[in-house]
Structures are given as C-alpha cells and as structure tokens.
Amino acid sequence: MQASIEMQKASVALQARTVKAAGPTAAWVRSEGNPPAAPACEPIARAASDQMIGHAAERESVDPALVREVVREESNFYPCALSPAGAVGLMQLMPATQTQFQVHDPTDPEQSLTAGTKLLKLLIDRYDGNLKLVLGAYNAGVTAVDRIQDVPQIPETQKYVQDILERLRFQ
C-alpha cells in the first residue's frame, strides 16, 4: 500500500508540471516556477458528463444534480484539474481517497466520478442526508465537520457549501 501511495505522489508531482488547474481556484499549476506550455485538457462536454454522472449517481443512489454541482465546484469539468493541495480530477480526489476507492488514474473521468460519487454516498449516509454537513465534509474532511457537528468556519468551505446549495435550489 505504501508503494501505491508513493506512486500516486509521484504521479501528482508529474501532473503538477503539466496540468492546468480549473474551477474556483483556476490558475496555472507551476512546478519550479515554470508554467506549462499549454493546458493539458479541455472540459468534458455536457452530454458526456451528464451520461457519466447519471451512471455513477444511479449506481450509488445519489442525486445526479448533487454530483454535477460538486464537479462544477471542484473542477469546472476539467478532468485534469489539480489543486494546490494535490487533489486531482473532476471530483478533486486526494491521494488517500484515490487509494481508498482504488482509483488508478484520477484524471480518468469515469474513475473520478465513480470514486467521488461513492464518497458522497458515504457522507450522505454518515450525516443522515444533511447536505450542509455532506458538502462541508467533502471539502474540509470528516474530522473538521465531526469536531463541531457543523460546517467548519473555514471561509473556503463556507463558500463552497453555500455556492453548491444555492445552485441546487434553482434546479
């Protein structure tokens, strides 16, 4: 397992040299101060993302609108998105989450959606469907949410939860 984690860390480091981050913190990911020459990918087309999200949501009995809005917030549909914290892919999976759900290529849209939707389902069950807590835990982690039994007072997390819930209200 340690070898797998080390391989994922090496993969993330390599991607950091070539991947354009997307979503709310869109910026070029830089390695050693040098910007990559060009974006490594384009966003997933709406028809393709709808189909993949629908399949993943159905398998896990999760509302596809929730999955879609998490993807929108996390990566803005760029499968190669990479956060400064090392989260990768459409659903911005951290290396530990990639390992937990046996994700071999976090930039693969199907793998990212499958694992991210499974994580959402686990959080929905854990927090009895309370979407504020589910989204807070998806963004800041279960430890932060469990500690106070509420959305952590982290500005990024507060905005994350508010933005997604607001968009869900208008669907």
N, C-alpha and C positions, 0 to 999 in steps of 0.2 A: 504494500500500500504506500509506503514512504517513497518508493521509486516512482509510483504513479503521480504522487503529489509533486515530486521534483520535476518530472516530465511536464506536468501542467504549468509549473512555474516557468520553466524554460520556454514553453510554448507562448505563454503570456508575454514574456520578455521579448521574444521574437516578434510577436504581433505588435508590440508597442513601437517597434521601429517602422511598421508598415501600415498601420490601421488608422483610419480616421474615426475619432470618437463622434458620436451623434447624440441627439436628444437634448435634454435641458442644459447639459453642460458641454454642448458641442464645441470642440476645439481640436486642433491637431494634437495627436499624442506624439510627444517628442522623446527621442532617445539620444542621449549625449548631445543635446542642443540642436540636433539637425532635424528639420521637418521632413517627412516622407515626400517623395516626388509627386504622388497623386493619391487620391482616395483609393482604397483597396476594393471598394464595392459600392453598389448602388442600393437604395432602399428596396425592400420587397414590394412588388406590385400588389395593389389592393385585392385583386381577385385571388392571387396565390396566397396572400396572407390570410384572407377570410377562410379559404378552404383549409389551410393548415391549422389555424386557430380553432375552427369548427371541429375538426377531428380530435385535436388534443382536449378541447373543452368537453366534448361528448364522452370521451374515454374516462375522464375524471369527474364527470358530473359537476362541472364548473360553468358558470355563465360565460359564454364567449365574449360578451361585451366587457366583462371584467378583464379577461385575458388581453383583449385588444387594447384596452386603455393602459394596462400595465406595460405592454410592449411599447405603446406610443410614448409613455413617460420615460421608460428605461432606455430605449434605443432609437426611437422615432423610426422604427422598422429597418434600421441598418443592421444586417446580420454580423457585420464585422466591428460593431461598436465596442469600444474598450474604455472603461472608466479609469480615472486616476488610481482608484483603489484596486484595480485588477479584475473587475467584473467584466465578463465578455459575452457578446452575442445579443440576440433580440431581447432576451429576458434578463440580461446582465447577471449571469451566474458567476458567483465567486468560485474559486478553485475547490473549496470544501464542498460546496453544493454540487459542483461538477462530479466530484468523487462520489458523493452520497447517491446521486442518481445515475451513475455510470455513463456520464457524458464524455465521449472520446474527442469530439470536435465541437466546442461551444459556439463556433461560428456557423455551424450547420443549423439552418432554421428549424428543421424538424426536431433535432435533438434538443435545442434550446427551448422550443415551445413545449415539448413533452416534459422535460425536467421542470421548467418554470411553472407549468400548469399543475404538475404533481405537488410542487412545493406550495402553490396557492391552495390546493385541496387540503393538504396537511394543516395549513394555517387556518383555513375556514373551519375545519373540524376542531382544532385546538381552541379557537376563540368563539366557538358556537355561532359562526356566521357574522360576527361583528366586523364589518368591513373596515372600520377605522383601525381596529387592532390588527386585522389581517394585513392591511397595507402598511401600517406602521412597522410591523414585524418584517414584512418583505423588504422594506427599505433599511431599517435600522437594526434588525435582528430580534429574535425572540427574547433574548436576555434583557434588552433595553425595555421592551414592552412589558415583560413579566415583572420586572423590578418595580414598576409603578402602576401596573394594570391599566395603562392608558398609552396614548401616542406620546413618545418621548418629546421633550421640549427642545428638540433639535430643529432649527429653522428649516433646513432642507427637508427633513422628514415631515414636518407640519405642512409645508407647501406641497410636497409630494401627495400626501393623503388628501388634502383639500382639493388639489387640481383634479385628481382622478375621480373623487366622489362628485365633484361639480360636473364633470363631463358625463358621468354615468346618469346623473339626474336628468339630463337633457336628451337621453336616448330613448 
